[in-house]
Amino acid sequence: MTITIAVAGKGGTGKTTLAGLLVRYLIRQDASNILAIDADPSSNLHLVLGLPLTRTVGDIREDARDQVPPGMSRQEWLDYTIHTAIEEGDHVDLLAMGRPEGQGCYCAANHMLRNIIDAICKTYDYVVMDNEAGMEHLSRRTTRDVDHLVLVSDASLRGLIAAQAMLALARELEIHVGKTYLVVNRVVGDLPSAFRDKIAALDVPLLAIVPYDAQLAEFDASGRPLAELPNDAPISQAVETIAQRLLTTNSN
């Protein structure tokens, strides 16, 4: 059975970092059948994981308009091309969704794509998705089943309002979520009581408060993959706690 973890948040909250470090935790627990999906158009998850990125689903969707080879149906060509776009790592594979549609109608291609991607996901033990704030790709999946939806905010009212909007959107889109959590990231010192009151009003369990980590900022500045962060780094320890709580909840 596939366990799906979707991470979502507004830009700048550190959701891609969290998604990448959740993958790293799974790898260190000897999980080897992992698919990381970068569903954010900015496509930065490969940098966190230290993997190349040569082609996205968005690129393939554009090509499908006029580049299907003779003798192949569009479905066959998309299926083959999507599989070749998966970047294979030692312990994790990566599929990047890329840019949204250009002009014109993509309904037929999108229907084929989501069936193909859903089928691919079912072949992995774990799927970790880094989502854009609008969660567009989650809404387009045929199954739309997510075991864990982790909403990431920074310690700002804007971040919390964005998380609240994403929670409402998930319900509106009828995404089938097993558990939803909130993570407050990049926190310096203690959260003000007024901010904690606003968290309580969301009626979403607070999974973790993640401290600001200067070492993480150094890695980002130098372009080093975050998979190389030491285990005793504050962000590493925080994500380990998050992952353990998620997987314990899944086993209950």
C-alpha positions as CSV (number, residue, x, y, z in Angstrom):
1,M,0.0,0.0,0.0
2,T,1.3,3.4,-1.0
3,I,1.6,6.1,1.7
4,T,1.2,9.6,0.3
5,I,2.4,12.7,2.1
6,A,1.5,16.1,0.5
7,V,3.3,19.2,1.7
8,A,1.7,22.6,0.8
9,G,2.3,26.2,1.8
10,K,2.7,29.6,0.3
11,G,6.1,30.5,-1.2
12,G,8.9,31.1,1.2
13,T,7.6,29.1,4.1
14,G,10.1,26.3,3.5
15,K,7.7,23.6,2.3
16,T,10.2,22.3,-0.3
17,T,12.9,22.0,2.3
18,L,10.4,20.1,4.5
19,A,9.4,17.8,1.6
20,G,13.0,17.1,0.8
21,L,14.0,16.3,4.3
22,L,11.1,14.0,4.8
23,V,12.4,12.1,1.8
24,R,15.8,12.0,3.4
25,Y,14.3,10.6,6.6
26,L,12.6,7.8,4.7
27,I,15.9,6.9,2.9
28,R,17.7,6.7,6.3
29,Q,15.0,4.4,7.5
30,D,16.0,2.1,4.6
31,A,12.9,2.9,2.5
32,S,14.1,2.6,-1.1
33,N,10.9,2.7,-3.1
34,I,10.2,6.4,-2.8
35,L,8.8,8.8,-5.4
36,A,9.2,12.5,-4.9
37,I,6.8,14.6,-6.9
38,D,7.6,18.3,-7.5
39,A,4.2,19.8,-8.1
40,D,5.4,23.4,-7.7
41,P,5.9,25.2,-11.0
42,S,9.2,26.7,-9.7
43,S,10.6,23.1,-9.6
44,N,13.2,23.4,-6.9
45,L,12.8,20.0,-5.2
46,H,15.6,18.4,-7.3
47,L,18.1,20.9,-5.8
48,V,17.1,19.9,-2.3
49,L,17.5,16.2,-3.2
50,G,20.7,16.7,-5.2
51,L,19.1,15.2,-8.4
52,P,19.2,16.5,-12.0
53,L,16.1,17.8,-13.7
54,T,16.0,17.5,-17.5
55,R,12.3,17.3,-18.3
56,T,9.0,18.0,-16.7
57,V,5.4,16.9,-17.2
58,G,4.6,20.4,-18.4
59,D,7.3,20.1,-21.2
60,I,5.8,16.7,-22.2
61,R,2.3,18.1,-22.3
62,E,3.4,20.9,-24.6
63,D,5.2,18.4,-26.9
64,A,2.1,16.2,-27.0
65,R,0.3,18.8,-29.1
66,D,2.3,18.1,-32.2
67,Q,5.2,15.7,-31.6
68,V,3.5,12.3,-31.2
69,P,5.6,9.9,-33.5
70,P,3.8,8.0,-36.3
71,G,2.6,4.5,-35.3
72,M,2.0,5.5,-31.6
73,S,-1.2,6.7,-30.0
74,R,-1.0,9.8,-27.9
75,Q,-1.7,7.7,-24.8
76,E,1.1,5.3,-25.6
77,W,3.5,8.2,-26.3
78,L,2.6,10.0,-23.1
79,D,3.0,6.8,-21.0
80,Y,6.4,6.1,-22.5
81,T,7.6,9.7,-22.2
82,I,6.4,10.3,-18.6
83,H,8.3,7.2,-17.5
84,T,11.5,8.4,-19.2
85,A,11.1,11.8,-17.5
86,I,11.4,10.2,-14.0
87,E,14.9,11.0,-12.6
88,E,16.2,7.9,-10.9
89,G,18.3,8.3,-7.8
90,D,19.9,5.7,-5.6
91,H,17.0,5.6,-3.2
92,V,14.4,8.0,-4.5
93,D,13.0,8.8,-7.9
94,L,11.8,12.3,-8.9
95,L,9.0,13.5,-11.2
96,A,8.6,17.2,-11.7
97,M,5.2,18.6,-12.9
98,G,6.7,21.9,-14.2
99,R,4.8,24.8,-15.7
100,P,1.0,25.1,-16.1
101,E,-0.7,24.9,-19.5
102,G,-0.1,27.4,-22.2
103,Q,-2.9,28.6,-24.5
104,G,-5.4,26.2,-26.0
105,C,-7.3,23.1,-24.8
106,Y,-5.4,20.5,-22.8
107,C,-8.3,18.6,-21.4
108,A,-7.7,15.3,-23.2
109,A,-3.9,15.3,-22.5
110,N,-4.5,16.2,-18.8
111,H,-6.9,13.3,-18.4
112,M,-4.3,10.9,-19.9
113,L,-1.5,12.4,-17.8
114,R,-3.3,12.1,-14.5
115,N,-4.2,8.5,-15.2
116,I,-0.6,7.7,-16.0
117,I,0.8,9.5,-13.0
118,D,-1.7,7.9,-10.6
119,A,-0.6,4.5,-12.0
120,I,3.0,5.3,-11.4
121,C,2.4,6.4,-7.8
122,K,0.8,3.1,-7.0
123,T,4.1,1.3,-7.8
124,Y,5.9,3.1,-4.9
125,D,5.8,2.5,-1.2
126,Y,6.0,6.2,-0.4
127,V,5.0,9.3,-2.4
128,V,6.1,12.7,-1.1
129,M,4.6,15.7,-3.0
130,D,5.8,19.3,-2.8
131,N,2.7,21.3,-3.8
132,E,2.0,24.8,-4.9
133,A,-0.3,26.9,-2.8
134,G,-3.2,26.2,-5.1
135,M,-2.8,22.5,-4.9
136,E,-3.7,22.3,-8.5
137,H,-2.1,18.9,-9.2
138,L,-3.6,17.3,-6.2
139,S,-7.0,18.4,-7.4
140,R,-6.4,16.8,-10.8
141,R,-5.4,13.3,-9.6
142,T,-8.0,10.7,-10.4
143,T,-7.8,9.1,-6.9
144,R,-7.1,12.4,-5.0
145,D,-6.3,10.2,-2.0
146,V,-3.7,11.7,0.4
147,D,-2.8,10.0,3.7
148,H,-1.2,13.1,5.2
149,L,-1.6,16.7,4.2
150,V,1.0,18.9,5.9
151,L,0.3,22.7,5.7
152,V,3.4,24.7,6.3
153,S,3.4,28.3,7.6
154,D,6.1,30.6,8.8
155,A,5.6,32.6,12.0
156,S,3.6,35.3,10.3
157,L,-0.1,36.0,10.1
158,R,0.1,35.9,6.3
159,G,1.5,32.4,6.4
160,L,-1.2,31.2,8.7
161,I,-4.0,32.8,6.6
162,A,-2.5,31.1,3.5
163,A,-2.6,27.7,5.4
164,Q,-6.2,28.4,6.3
165,A,-7.1,29.1,2.7
166,M,-5.4,25.9,1.6
167,L,-7.3,23.9,4.2
168,A,-10.6,25.3,2.8
169,L,-9.5,24.6,-0.7
170,A,-8.7,21.0,0.1
171,R,-12.2,20.6,1.4
172,E,-13.7,22.4,-1.6
173,L,-11.8,20.2,-4.1
174,E,-12.9,17.1,-2.2
175,I,-9.4,15.8,-1.8
176,H,-9.6,12.7,0.3
177,V,-7.2,13.4,3.1
178,G,-6.6,11.0,5.9
179,K,-5.0,13.5,8.3
180,T,-4.2,17.2,8.0
181,Y,-1.5,18.9,10.1
182,L,0.1,22.3,10.5
183,V,3.8,22.9,10.8
184,V,5.1,26.4,11.7
185,N,8.6,26.8,10.3
186,R,11.6,29.0,10.8
187,V,10.6,30.1,14.2
188,V,12.9,32.3,16.3
189,G,12.3,32.1,20.0
190,D,8.8,31.4,21.3
191,L,5.6,32.0,19.4
192,P,3.5,34.9,20.8
193,S,0.4,33.8,22.6
194,A,-1.8,35.7,20.1
195,F,-0.3,33.6,17.3
196,R,-0.9,30.4,19.2
197,D,-4.5,31.4,19.7
198,K,-4.9,31.8,15.9
199,I,-3.4,28.4,15.4
200,A,-5.9,26.9,17.8
201,A,-8.7,28.6,15.8
202,L,-7.7,26.7,12.7
203,D,-8.9,23.4,14.3
204,V,-5.9,21.6,12.7
205,P,-3.4,19.7,14.9
206,L,-0.1,21.5,15.3
207,L,2.4,18.8,14.3
208,A,5.6,20.7,15.0
209,I,7.3,24.1,15.5
210,V,10.5,24.1,13.5
211,P,13.2,26.4,14.7
212,Y,15.2,28.7,12.4
213,D,18.4,26.9,11.5
214,A,21.4,29.0,10.4
215,Q,23.2,26.0,9.0
216,L,20.3,25.4,6.7
217,A,20.6,29.0,5.5
218,E,24.3,28.4,4.8
219,F,23.5,25.3,2.7
220,D,20.9,27.2,0.7
221,A,23.3,30.0,0.1
222,S,26.1,27.7,-1.2
223,G,23.8,25.5,-3.2
224,R,24.6,22.3,-1.3
225,P,21.9,19.6,-1.3
226,L,20.1,19.6,2.0
227,A,20.4,15.8,2.1
228,E,23.9,16.5,3.3
229,L,22.8,18.3,6.4
230,P,24.2,16.6,9.6
231,N,21.8,14.6,11.6
232,D,22.2,16.8,14.6
233,A,21.2,20.0,12.8
234,P,18.1,21.5,14.4
235,I,16.1,21.2,11.2
236,S,17.1,17.6,10.8
237,Q,16.0,16.7,14.2
238,A,12.7,18.6,13.8
239,V,11.9,16.8,10.5
240,E,12.8,13.4,12.1
241,T,10.2,14.1,14.8
242,I,7.6,15.2,12.2
243,A,8.2,12.0,10.1
244,Q,8.0,9.7,13.1
245,R,4.7,11.3,14.1
246,L,3.3,11.0,10.6
247,L,4.3,7.4,10.2
248,T,3.1,6.4,13.7
249,T,-0.3,7.9,12.9
250,N,-0.4,6.0,9.6
251,S,0.2,2.7,11.3
252,N,-2.5,3.2,13.9
